[in-house]
Amino acid sequence: MALLREVDPGEIGLAGRVKPADRRPPRTVLFHPTEGRRDAVPLKGIAARLASGGFFYADLHAPDEDELETLRQEFHFHPLAIEDVRSRHQRPKIDVYTNQYFLVFYRIGPGGGEGEWLLQEIDFFIGPNFLVVTHDSEVALLDTVFERFCREEGQKDVSTILYDILDAMVDDYFLYLDDLGERSQAIDERIFETFDPKSLEEILDLKRDLALLRRVVAPARDAINVLLRRDPPVIDTARIFYFQDIYDHLIRITDSIDTYRELATGSLDAFLSIQNNRLADVVRKLTVISVIFLPITAATGFFGMNFHIFEPQPRNDYLFLTSLALIVGVPVVMLLFLRRKVLR
């Protein structure tokens, strides 16, 4: 069973919510046109170094107040964007500030347990020559994408790595959607083949996960649409078609979610219908049993079963045989009639 859960802490306050021992050191890399790649670049003074050209990438795991303040001073991040990083649990969105964007996107990927999927918030500060990524929990996908980005030939810029990250995240949406489809099919098989009562709980879990996925995908689609407008012109014009492809994928995912939600609703209706039919069948059988015992009760009540068929008391063979015939014959006739008319 694929259950989706959010792993980032839910407290409102400082961003440093991860234990120091669990916090990974910041990854700060400067790609300079003449100096080449420089790792572990200090955040302080990075804006001055970018003045001569180049591209700066930072991956901050649970940034503390000092790091956020340094970023705000260097890149003039808006206080509202900094506050969103502190608060977390934001709705997927994109905010436009003069010549930079603040993007909130969610990653969905396999968790540690079997069939477990994790929902992780990732925040992006996007500028003409920098990309700063912040997140509270470990996101291995960012490392994978960055290493591939470094190995690839070509220009190192914001548009390329931003597309690579978002495209990889959206691809994971498809994997999770496929898993939801398998869950839906398995539930239907259990309903119609064995009618497992636990299927009701699984259907409700499926509908909850679909609703949560839609709350993530629909706003993310709108955020990507803002990027396509190119105002401010942070994204390279040559890369617009790539972001259009991400937008198309999110539309497809949204349509698939709506389809699976309709299927889940149909499965719920089928479950309730089969359950009602089974209950009606049980009630019908109990009613037949009750009806069969009615003549038996009437016969025994009428005759009182006060027969003396053994000596030395007088014998009542005639009345005894009559009552016995009624007790046996009438239920048999009624059973045959009900079997033909009701129990077919």
N, C-alpha and C positions, 0 to 999 in steps of 0.2 A: 504494500500500500504506500503510495507516494503522498506523504503529508508535508505541507508547506508551513514552515515556521520562521519567524523573524528572529535573528540571532543578536542583533545589536542591542545594547543596553537601552532602557527606556527612560532613564532619569533625565530631567531637565536641569541643565546647569553647565558646569565646566566640561570641556571636551575630553579632559584627561580621565576617562572613566575606566581605563584598562590598567591593571596592575603594572607597575614599572617592570617587573620581571617578564611580563608577557608582551610588552610593547616592543615592536621592532624598530630599530633605528631608522630615521628618515632616509629615503633615497632621493638624493638631489644630484641631477646630472645637467651639465651645460654642454651643448653641442655648438662649438664655435667654428665659423667658416675657415679660420686660419689655424687656430690652436687645436682643433679637433675636439674629441670628447674629454670632458673633465668630470670625474666622479667625486661625490662627497663635497660638493661646492657649498660653502657657508651661505645661509640665507641672507645674512647681513651683507649688504652691498651688492646683491645680485642684480639689481636694477641698473646700477652703474656699469656693470660688466656687460649687460645686454645692450647698452647704448652703442657699442661698436659692432653689433650684429650677433646673430646666433639664435639659439632656441634653448629654453630652460624647461626641464621636466622635473617635477617633485612628486613623490609618493609618500604621504605622511600618514602613518598608522597612529590613530588617536592623538592628534596634535595637541600639545599643551598650550597654555595661555601665552607663554613667551614666543612660541613659534607662530601662533596666530597674530600676535601683535607685530612681529617682525614682517610677516607677509602683508599685513595691512599697511605698514609704513612703506614697504618697498614697492608694492603694486597698487596701492590706494584702493584696496578692496572696500566695498561698501559695508558699513556697520551691520546692515540687515543681513547681508550674506554671511558675515562672521557669526552673527547670532544664530543663523540657521545651522551652521556647523556645530555650534555649541549644543543646540537643542536636539538635533537629529529627529528621526521619525517624521520627516517632511514628506509632503505629497510630491510625486515626480513633477518637476516643473523646470522652467528656465526663466531667469530674471536678466534683463538687459540693463547694464549700467555703463553709459557713455561709450567706452571703447572696449568693453569686456562683457562676458557672460558669466552667470552663475547657474550651473546645471545640476539638478538632483536626479539621479538615475538609480535604478535598482537592479542588482544582479541576482539571478536565480540559478542555483547550481546544486549538484549533489552534496549531501551532508555526510556525516560520519557513519550514521546508522543505515541499515538496509532499507531502501525505499524512502529515505529521508531527503528532503530538499530544503535548502536554506534561502532565505530572503535577506539580502544585505544592501544597506543604503550606501551609495558612493556619491560624493559631492565633487564637482569639477569647477575650478576657476579657470576660465578660458580667456586668453588674451591674444594679441597679434603675434607675440613671440614667447609665450609661456603657457604651460598647462600644469596646474597644481591639483592633485587628486588627494582627497582626504576620506578616511573610512575608519570605523571603530574596530571592526573585526578583521581578521586576516582574510585577504582575497588573493588566492594563488593565481587567479586569472590575470591580474595586473602584471605579475612578474613574467608570466608566459608571454603575454602580448609585448611587453617591453623588450624582452630578450629577442623576440622575433623582429621587432622594429629595429633593433640595433644591428641585427645580422643583415637586414635587407639593404640593398644598394639604393642610392637615390638621396634626395633632399630630406633632411630631418626638420620637420616643421610641425606646427600644431595640428593642422588638418589631417595629416597622415596618421599620427598616433591616436588622435581622438577618434577617427573613423575606425581604426583597428580595434580599439577598446570597445566602442559601442557595438560594432559588428559582432565581436566575440560574445558580448553579453546577450544580444538579441538571438544569436544562434543557440544559446543555452535555453532561451524561451521556447524554441521549437522542440528541444529535447524534453523539456518538462511537459509541453503540450502533448507530445507523443505518449508520454507516460500517463497522462490523464486519459487519453483515448483508450489505452490498454486497460486502465482501471474501469472505465465505463463499460467496455466490452465484457470484462470479467464479471462485473456486477450483474449485467443482463443475463449472462449464462447461469449464474447462481440463482437468479430469481426464477427463471423459466424451467430450469432443469431440476433443482433440488429445493428451491424456495427456502433459502437460509434466512432466518429472522434477523441475523446480523447485517443483512444487506441494507436494511433501512438506515442504520448508523453510517454505513459506508457511502450511501447515496448522499446523506446530509453532509458528510465530510467532503465529498466530491464537489457538491454545490458551493460549500464554503471556500474551497481552494479556487474554484473557478471565479467566484466573486472577488476574491483577493487578487487573483491574477489580472482580472479586468481593471481593478482599481490601480494596478501598477502600469499596465500596458496602455490604456487609453490616454492618461495624461502624458506618458512618455512619448506617444505618437504626436501629441500636440507640441511638445517641447522640441522634437526634431523638426517639426514644421516651421518653428520660429527660426531655427538655424538656417533653413533653406531660403529665408527671406534676405539673408546677407546684409542685415542692418543692425549693428555696425558690421562692416566687411571684415570680420575676423577670419572666416573660413575662406580658403583658397577657391577661386572660381572654378578651377579645374577639378576640384574635389566635390563640387555640389552634386554631381550625378551619383557619386558614391553614397552620400547622405540621403539622396532620394531613394536609393535602393533600400537603405535601412527603414525609411519611412514606409515604403511599400511592404516590407516584411512585417512591420508593426500593424499595418492594416489587415494583412492576411491573418495574423495572430488574433486580432480583435474579432474578425469574422469567424474564425475557428472556435473561439471562446463562446460566442453566441450560439454556435451550432451545438457545442457540447453541453451548454446550459439547457438548451431545449431537449437534448437527449436525456440529460439527467432528470429533468422534469417529467419526461415521458416514462423513465424508469421508475420514478417515485409513484406516478399514477398507476403503472402496471403492478407495482408491489402492493399498493393499497387495494387495488381491484382484486388481485389474487387472494390477498388476505381476507377480504370481505367475502369472496366466494367460498373460501375454505371454511370460514366461520358460518356462513349460511348453510353449507353442506352438513356441518356438525349439528347445527340447530335442527335441520330437517330430519336427520337421523334420530336425534333425541326425541323429536316430536312423534315420529313413527313409533318409537319404543313406548312412549307414553300412551299413544292411542291404542296400541296392542294390549297394554295392560288394563285399559279401561273396562272391557267386557269381563276380564278375569276378576277384577275387583267387584264389578256389579254382580256377577254370578255367585261369588263366595259370600258377598254381603246379603244377597237375597235368600239363599238357602241356609246360610249360617253354618254350614258344614257340620250340622248336628245329626249325623247319620249313625245308626246302630246296625252294623252289618255282621257283628259277631254275636253268637249265643252267649248268655241266655236271654239278652234283650231282644225285642222285636226287630226284624230286619227292615231296612228301607232301601232295598236294592234299586227299585225303580227311580226314586228321587236321586239316589247317589249316581247312578249311571247317567241320568239326565244332566245333572250338574257337571259331571266329568266330561260329557260330550260338549256341553256349552263352553266349558273352560278350555278345552283343547280345540274344538272345531271352529268356534267363532274367531279366535286370534289367527288361526291358520288361514281362514278365508280372507280376513282383513289383510293379513300379510301378503297374500297373493295379489289381492286387489291393489294395495299400496305399492307393491313392487312393480306392478304393471303401469300404474298411473303416476306415481310420485318418485319412486326410486330408480327410474330409468336413467 
